[in-house]
């Protein structure tokens, strides 16, 4: 062995012990005839002391940062103790040392407050992984992995691997495709999820399955997306929605306990999709703080919730509100103290192209009970008070109002709520709030294609009491302008999403398990009988051999880790991530391949003769 102990292991009770350590040189500090070296490995840092004799040897073979070093010496008590590190009470009095390998000068300093930017650190990711901050992220990832596996094992789930080379059946994001040399002109696809395989495992009788598995989607990237990502993928047989919710909220609570030491004892709140959309503006609401959205005006749509306060703003001859499809308000705690400069900045914020609003109206609800607004010309103080009460405002608050088309206004109000929550310190990274969002629409209508599309995926079952509606009605839309009156517009999915701090961390559904209903779903999505058999004949055939009722869920493993680690980016918790262009800048991938490989695959690139 190159070492008897690690660099994070030794303590004061080891004083006098002769030890052998090996690791990387973090820093070298010379003080006259003595040299101090910090030696680092995965487990920590230990200070080394080179006496006058060995110090002379260092003159002949000097140490540099990141040199790989083996030392032998004796543990002794440190005179100037360092309370910041676990080994800060001791140091090693060196008797001999060996340079196992030299290092070039690193392109950035390998410490927490590094001087390396994202690009250079990603190019030299193998060096970036030596930094303590990155190491802690990977340790957290491993802890989440271990906790999930332990819980699922205790609850009789079996870890079963499924293939990575499968058939291309694109229904959402683009597939990554892989050419087959042995089957010329044909292609595999990398799985976007193991969805159909885990359903087949239910048919096979493996009633509790899981995988912590890589998935692949060829889609545009951002901070919380990667072309390859990891899921905690689970499926159960002979269950209803309630069984799934109970099983997997306990999984997340277990991870909180094992990884963060948090006893999550609160009941996990449940909310309908419709309430989430109108009270928070999106289907993954952050419920760590209030500031719910008040609907002052809305169009006739798939949203049926009766919270319309249109009478409060009607008949005032204010063209902005009168001409708007939707008018929404939020009460901001303590906002009555906002200066004009702050309000102007928020107005410019909502006008940004990514938000897309034309302006911002406001009502100050002063501490003395008086109201002052940017729309005083059109609304009396009594009307303003009614609007303030409807929005839940208290004295000292300010009510902010956005108006425009339904979708843009709802999204903008949601973003404004989150931005204000951030500014007010209400989105605390060390506070965790779980939420189930339920009762999603089963279908969305695509105006471009004049057909229904699945909101989740085509294997999601309708609510049990709405299966008959789906089977007995024709999915064809005769009048595209009146699609909301079609029975399919009212069908709810037997689906559920788990939300943590405003992030969807998991989603799933009770699945279709009868061939007739699955064929009806495929037909509703515009698939011909031939197309559905070509793409999913294996699944339809399996349903004829005693498929049990089943359902499941998949958690975004990378995203869960990033939230628990207090980061906005999942890249921080992946050992070798891609950049926003989907490139691995360390490997320089993707890259071109040899002409001989192209010939073997019978592939000719466009532009070639």
N, C-alpha and C positions, 0 to 999 in steps of 0.2 A: 504494500500500500504506500502511496505517496504521502499520506498524512495519517496521523493518529487522531486528530480532532479537526473540526471545521473552524472557520474564522468567526463564528458566532456562538461558539459553545462554551469557551472557558470562562470561569468566574473566580472570585477571590478564594474560594475554598480549594481551588486547584493550585494555589501558590506552592512553589517548590517542585512541581511536577515537570518532568522532562517530556517535551512534546515535539511533534513534527507537524507543520502546517504547510499547505500549498494553496496558491491563489494568484490573484492579479494585483499588481502594485497600483494602489489608488493615488497616493501622494508620497513624495520624498521631501523631508525637511532636514537640512543640515544645520547643526549648531556646534561649530568648532570641531572638536575631535569625535563628536557623537552624531550619528544620523538616525532620525526617526522615520520609519516607513509604515504607512497604513496598508495592510494586506487585506484584500477583499475576496470573498467568494459568495455563493448564493445565500449563505446563511448569516453573513454579517461582516464586520470589520474588526481586526485585531491590530493593535499598535506593536511594532517591532522596534527593538533598540539595538543598533549596531555599535559596539564599543570601539575604542581607539584602534585596536588591532584589525578588526573587520572593516572598520571605516577606511583604513588604508587600502584594503582589497577593493572596496567600492570605487576608489580612485582609479584602479586598473580596469575594472569592469563595471562602469556606472550603471545604475538602475534608471529606467525611464517609466513613464506612465504606461500601464497595461502590460508590462513585462510579466511573464509567468514565472513565479518564484517558489522554490521549496526551501523551507528553513527548519533548523533544529535548534532548540533552546529551552530555557527554563522559565516557567511562569513566575512572575513576581508582582507584588503590589505596586500600583502606579502612584507616583507622588502627586501628580496633577490630574486628578480623576476627571473623567468626562461622563457626565450624567446623561448625555444625549444618546449614547450607544450602550447596548447591553453588556459589552465587554469593557466598559469604560473604567472599571476599577483595577484592571490588570494590564500588563504588557509582557512581551516575551524578550528575555535577555538572550540574544542570538549567540550560538556557539559555532554554527556553520550554515552556509547557504549555497544553493545551486540555482543558477538561472536556467530554467527548463526551456524557455523560449523568449526571444526578444520581440518587441512590438514596434512597428512604425508609429510615428506620431499620429494619434487619433485625429480624425477630421473635426471632432467636437469634444468638449470635455464631458467625461462620462460621470456625471453626478446629477442630482435632482434639478438644480438650477442650471441646466446645460445651456451652452451658447449655440446649440445646433437648431436650425429651423426644421420644419416638417419634412421638406424635400430631402435635405442632406441626411436626416435621421432615418428616413425610409430607405434611402439608398444603402446606408450602412446599418440596416436594421439589426444585424447580428451584434453590433456594438451597442445600439440603443437598448437592446434587451438586457444588457449588463446593468443598466441604471436601476436604482432601487425603486423608483416610482413605477417603472414598467414591470419590474419583478412583482411588486405588490398587486398589480392588476392581474397578472397571470396566476398568482397565488389565490386571489379571490375567485377567478374563473374556475380553478381546480376545486376550490371549496364548494362552489355552487354545484359543480358536476358531481362531486362525491356525495353531497347532501341529497341531491335528487335521486341518485342511484340507490342510496341506502333506503330512502322512503319508499321508492317504487318496489324494491326487493322485498321490504317488509310487508307490502300490500299485495304480494304474489304476482307482480308483473314480471314478464320474461323479456329479456333483451334479445331481440331477434334482428339480425342484419338483413337488409333488402338490397337489391342490385343498384348499381350506379349507371349501368348501361341499359337503357330501357327504350321504349317506343316514344316517338314524339307525338304528343297529343296537346298542342298549345291551346290553352283556354284563357290564360291571363297574360302573364309576361312571356317574352320570347324564350324559347328553349335554347340552351347551348347544344349544338349538334356535333356528333363524332362520326366521321366516315368509317365504314367497315371495309377493310382490305379483302376479307374473305367473302364478302357479299357485295360485289361490285355495284356501285350506283345506289347503295342503300346506306342509311344512317341510323345510328343510335341517337338518343337524346340523354342528357344528364337530368336527373329528376328535380323538378321544382319542389316536390315533397314526396314522401312515400305513400301518398294517399290511397291509391288503389291497392298497393301491396298490403297495407295494414287491414284494409277491408277484406281482402282475400284471406288473410290470417285469421280473421274472425270467422269466416266461412269454414276454415280448416279446424276450428275448435280451440285455438289459442286465445282464450277469452280475455287475457290481460297482457297486452304487448306494450313495449316501449323501445325507443332508440334515442340516443343522443347522436344526431346524424347530420351530415353535411347535405345541404340543398343548394340548388343552382338556379339563378334567374338572370337572363340577359336583359337588364333594364338600366335606365339611367341611375346614377349613384348620387348619394349625398351622405351626410355625416352618419346616419343610422342605417345605411344600406351598403351591402357588399355583394359582388357577383356570386360569391360562395359564402354561405352563412350556415349557422348551426341551429337546429331545433331540438327541443325535448319533445319527441313525438310519441303520442300515447293513444291507445284505443282499448275499449272495453265492450264486452258482449253482455246481453241481457240487462241493459241499463236504460234508465230514462234520464232526462235532463238533470233532475235534482241529484241523482247519483253522481253524475259527472261534476257538478258544481261543488258538492261536498268533498269529493275525493281530492280535487285539484286545488281548492283554496287551502286545504290542509297541507298540500305539497309546498305551496309558496310560504305558508306560515312556518313550516319546518325549515325551509331555506333561510328565512329571516332569523330564526333562532340559531341555527348552526353557523351561519356566516356572519351575521351582524350582532348576535346576542340579544335580539329583540323578541320579546314575548308579545306577539300580535294577538291580543285578546278581543279586539273589537269585532263585532259581527261585520262581515263583508257586505257593504251596501249593494243593493240591486236597483237597476234603473232601466226603464224601457228605452229603446233606441230613439223613439220620438221625443221623449222628455229630455234626453241628452242633447238632441239636436236643437231644441228650442230653448232649453234653459242654459245651455253652455255653448251652443253653436257648432258642436262637433260630436262625433260618436266615440270619442275617447277623452271624456272630460277630466280635468284636474280638480278633484274635490278637496284638496288641501285647504282651499279657501272658498268663500262665498261668491259675492258679486254675480249672482245669477242674472241672466238676460231677461228683460221684460219685453214682451212683444206688444208693441203699440199698434202695429198694422201688419197684416200678412195676406198673401194671396190664397186662393183655393188651390190646394195641392195635396200630395200624399200625406202631409202633416195634418192630423185631425184634432190635435189637442186644443181644447177650448180655453185659451188664455188671452184672447184678443181684447185689447183695450182701445180699439179703433175710435170709439166715441170720445176718448179723451183728446184726440188731436184733430177730429173732423170739424168741418164748417168754420175754419179759421182763416180761410183764404191764403194759407201758406203753401205756395205752389210746390216747394221742395217736398213737403210731406204728402200733399194731395196727389202729386204725380208719381210718387214712389210706390213700388210694388210692396215693399217691406220697410217698416220703421222699427228699430230696436233700441233699447236703452239699457244702460247698466249704471248702478249706483256705486261710486268709488268712495270708500271710507276715508274721511278726513280731507277729501278733495276740495272742499270749499276754500281751503287755504291756498290752492294753486294760484300762482301768479299769472299774469297775462302772458309772460314769456313762456311759462310751462305749457299753457293751453295752446299757444301758437305752435310750439314744438310738437305737441300731440296732433294738432291739425295737420301739420306737414307730414307727420308719421303715417297717418291714415291715407294721405294722398300719394304715398309712394306707389310705384307701379305694381309691386307685389301685393299691396293691399287693395288699391284701386278705387278708393272712395273720393268723392268730390269735396267733402268737407265734414265738419264736426259741429254739432249743436250741443249746447250745455246749459244746465240749470244749477246754479249755486243754491244750496239749502243752508243758509247761514246759521250760526250758533244761536242768534236771537230769534230764529224762526222765519225770518224774511227770505224771500226768494228773488234772485236776480239771474237773468238768463240772456243768451244771445238771440232769443226769439221773443223778447218782451213785446215787440211791435205787434205780434199776432196773438199772443196768449196772455190772458189776465193772470194775476197772481193766484187767484182761486184755481184756475185750470192748471197752472204750474204745480200747485200743491197736490192736485189729484194725480198728476203724472209722477211726482216725487213719491207719493204714497204707493202707487202701483208698482214702482220699481224697487220698493223696499228701502228707500233712502231714509237716513236719520239726520238730525241737525248736525251740521259740520261736514256733510257729504257733498259731492257734486254728481249730477246725473249727466252722463254723456250719451248722445243720441246720434245714430247713423241711419241713413235712409238711402234706398236704391233698389236694385233688383234683388229678388229673394236670396239666391245662392251667394252672390257677391257680398251682400250686406251681412248675411249670417256668418260667413267666413271671416269677414273683416271685424265684426263685433267679437267673435271668438278670439282672434289674434290680439285685438285691443285689450280684451280682458286678461289674457295671459301676459301681455307686455306690462300692464299696470300691476298685475300680481307680482311680477318680477321686480319692478321698480319699488314696490311697497314692501318687499321682503317677505311676501306671503308664500312663496314657493321654496320652502326650506328643503335643502338636499338631504338633511338628516331626518326628515319626517316622511313616512311612507303611508299612503292611503290606497287601499285596494277597492275595486269596484267591478261588479259584473254588469255588462250592458246586454240586454236581452231583447227579444221580439223585433229583430231586424226584418225588413221586407225580404221576401224570398227572391223577388225579381227587381231589376231596374229596367227602365225602358230606354233603348238606344234610338234616338231620333234619326241618326245618320243611317242606321241599318233597318229602321222600322221593325224592330223585333225586341223580344225580351232578352236580357242577359242576366246571369246569376250574380247576385250580390256577393255571395261567398264562393261556392263552387258547385258544379252540377250534381254533386252527390249528397247535398244537404236536403234533409226531409222538411216538408211543410209541417206546421203545427198539426198534431193529430186530428183536431176537429176541422182542419181545412184541407185534408187530403181529398175528401170527396169533391170539394169545390174545384180542385185542380184536375181531377180525373174526368169530371163531368162537363167541363167547359173547354171550348176550343181556344187555343192560345192566339189565334190569328187576330190581328187588330185591323178592323175595317176602316176606322176613322182615326188617323194618327193624331189629330188635334184633340181627340177625346179619349186618349188611352187611360186616363185616370178613372174612367167609369167602368173599365174592363174588370171583371172579377179577379184576374191575376194581380192587379195593382194592390189588392187588399190582403193578399196571402202573406202570412208571416212565416219566417223561417224558424225551425226548431234549432236555433243557433245561439251562440253566446261568445262574448269577448271578455277577457279579463284585462282590466286597465289598472296601471300603477302610475300614480303621479302624472296623469295626462298622457301616458304612453300605452299603446296596446302591447301587452307582453304575451298574450296568448289568445287563441281563437279556435273554435271548433263547433261541432254540431252533432245532433243525432242524424244518422245517415239513412238514406234510402236503402232498403234491403230486399225489396220485391221488384221483380223484373218489370211488371206492368207500370209501376209508378216511375221507375228509372227511365223507361222508354218514353213515358209521358213528359218527363223533365227534359230529356234530350230533344224531343219534338218541340217543346216550348221554346227552346233556345235556338231553333231554326235548323236543327240537324235532320237530315233525311234518315230513313230507316237504314239505308245502305251505309251512310256515313257513321252513324252510331255503332253499327256492327263492326265496321272497319276499325274504328278508334277504340271501342270499348267492348267488343264482342266477348273477350275473355271474362269481363266482369259480369256482363249480362248472363252469360252461360253459367257462371258460378252461382248466381242467384237462384238458379233452377234446382240446386242441390242442397236445399235446406239451410239457407243463409239465416243466421239469428239476428234479432234486433241488436243494433250496436251503435256506438257513438264514441267520439274522442275529442282530443284537443292537441294543439301543438303550441309550445311556448317558444318565443324568440330568445334563444339562449344568450346570444351576444348582447342583445338589448337589455335583458334582465341583469346581466353582469354590469353593464355600463351604468344603469340606474343605481344599483347597489353600491357601485364605486364612485358615484357622484360625478359622472362624466356625461357630456353631451354626445360623444362620439363612440360608436362601437369599435372603431379601429384601435382605440387604446387598450382593448381587451382581447385582441387577436394577435397571435404571435407574429404572423407574417401577412399583414393586410395588403389590399390593393389601394391605390389612390382613387381620386374622384373620377378619373378617366378609365378605371378598371385595369390599370397597369401595375405590375409588380416591378418597381423601379430598381429593386435590388437584383432580380434575375433578368431584367429587361424583357419581360413577357407581357403580352403576347409578342411573338416574333415570327419572321418568315421561316419556312422549313425547306429542307433540301429538295432540289428538283427530283431526285430519285424517289423521295417519299411521295411527292405529288403524282409521279408516274405510277407507283405501286397502287395508289388509291384511285387512279384514273380521274384525277381532278385537274382541270385546266382553269387558270385564273382568268377573269375577264380582261380583255385587252390583248391576250395572247392569240396568235394565229394557230 
